[in-house]
Amino acid sequence: MTILQEEPYVDVSKTNIGKTTTDSGITTKLTDIDPSTGKMGWDVSYDVDPKEVYEKLSDLYKFLANINPDSPLIVIRDQVKKLRNKTSRLIVK
């Protein structure tokens, strides 16, 4: 009995293990290639940009800025403001 085996669709000879790519806060690193199947293994990490966090917290604070002072959400708004201010110190200017 003969088993047919397809060739991998990616030329693994041209792909280097350890190749790292970073795009939009996502870093990928090729960690493994199965030579018989062409299956690739990856390490993926998500980097957080303090400037992006600051901008999102600012947007949220602006959204919450007009709530009624008697609302229980005022506590959340104040916490968002504190987080935004702490995050601003992380941004390299």
C-alpha positions in Angstrom: 0.0 0.0 0.0 1.4 3.4 -1.0 0.6 6.5 1.0 0.5 9.7 -1.0 2.1 12.7 0.7 1.6 16.2 -0.6 4.4 18.6 -0.7 4.1 21.6 1.6 2.7 24.7 -0.1 5.4 26.8 1.6 9.0 26.5 0.6 10.3 25.8 4.1 13.9 26.0 2.8 13.5 29.7 2.4 11.8 30.3 5.8 14.1 30.9 8.8 13.2 29.7 12.3 13.5 32.6 14.6 12.2 35.1 12.1 10.4 37.9 14.1 7.9 40.3 12.7 6.2 43.2 14.5 3.1 44.9 13.2 0.5 47.0 15.0 1.6 45.9 18.5 1.6 42.2 17.6 5.0 40.4 17.6 5.2 37.0 15.9 8.2 34.7 16.0 8.5 31.5 13.9 9.5 28.7 16.3 9.1 25.5 14.4 8.6 24.0 10.9 7.6 20.4 10.3 9.5 19.5 7.1 7.1 16.7 6.2 3.9 18.8 6.4 5.1 22.4 6.2 3.2 23.1 9.4 4.7 26.2 11.2 4.6 26.9 14.9 4.5 30.5 16.1 5.0 32.5 19.3 2.7 35.4 19.4 2.9 38.3 21.9 0.7 41.4 22.0 2.6 44.6 22.9 0.7 47.4 24.5 1.5 50.9 23.4 1.1 53.4 26.4 0.1 56.2 23.9 -2.7 54.1 22.5 -3.9 53.2 26.0 -3.8 56.9 27.0 -5.9 57.8 23.9 -8.5 55.2 24.6 -8.8 56.3 28.3 -9.1 59.9 27.1 -11.9 58.9 24.8 -13.6 57.0 27.6 -13.2 60.0 30.0 -14.7 62.3 27.4 -17.6 60.0 27.0 -18.2 59.9 30.7 -17.6 63.6 31.2 -21.3 64.6 30.9 -22.8 62.2 33.3 -25.0 63.4 36.1 -23.0 64.2 39.3 -25.5 62.1 41.3 -24.9 59.1 39.2 -23.0 56.1 40.6 -20.9 56.2 37.4 -19.2 59.3 38.6 -16.8 56.9 40.6 -15.9 55.1 37.4 -15.3 58.4 35.6 -12.9 59.5 38.4 -11.0 56.2 38.2 -10.7 56.5 34.4 -9.3 60.0 34.9 -6.7 58.7 37.4 -5.7 55.9 35.1 -5.4 58.3 32.2 -3.2 60.6 34.2 -1.0 57.7 35.4 -0.7 56.5 31.8 0.3 59.9 30.6 3.5 59.6 32.6 4.5 56.5 30.7 4.5 58.3 27.3 7.9 59.4 26.2 7.6 62.9 24.9 
